[in-house]
Amino acid sequence: MSPSTPAPSLPLLASLAALLLAAACGGGPTPTAEAPSEAPPAAPPPAIPAGGDAEPDFANALKFQPAGPLAAAEGGRLAGELVITLAPGFHVYGPNEPQSIPTSLTFEGDARVTYPPATAKDLGPLGRHEVYTGELRLPFTVPAPAAGAKELTGTLKYQVCTDKVCAFPETRQVAFPVAS
């Protein structure tokens, strides 16, 4: 780049990186044919297609939901639990991973989240990492919100991966209903 050539903008670089990633992973989504309306519904495809060469279905790899309404706990706090379910073949990283995107659940104020022990997994050239697979339950306590509050919102951060590739990190808001 010459001194008179302007540097590419960050959005441009991000777009180029996304295009390169899509090309490396097979070029993007594959069109699907509409099934006739008389046909019975097809079983959902596996999250990681057989053969290992097709692009993983990251959109359906992780589901999460509150285990139920927040309930009164000792010390004027509320207790709740977030249930995270990962499809077979996918993982998220444990909370103490220094070289990856750790899974975290946060709230405003003095929240106390309990993370279960993660499992050490050998990811080949990436080395050993602490990961969660299957079902993950994150119990927590939070200060009671103002009287009359119907819900409390937390922030879930995670990055879904297979043993070979990861989706972009995500940050999602989770609404927890408050028991009346």
Secondary structure, DSSP 8 states (H G I E B T S, - for coil): --TTS----HHHHHHHHHHHHHHHTTSS--------TTS-------SS-TTS-S---GGGTEEEEESS-BEEEGGGEEEEEEEEEE-TT-BEE-TT-TTS-B-EEE-SSS-EE-----EEEE-GGG-EEEEE-SEEEEEEEEE--STT--EEEEEEEE--B-SS-B---EEEEEEEEB--
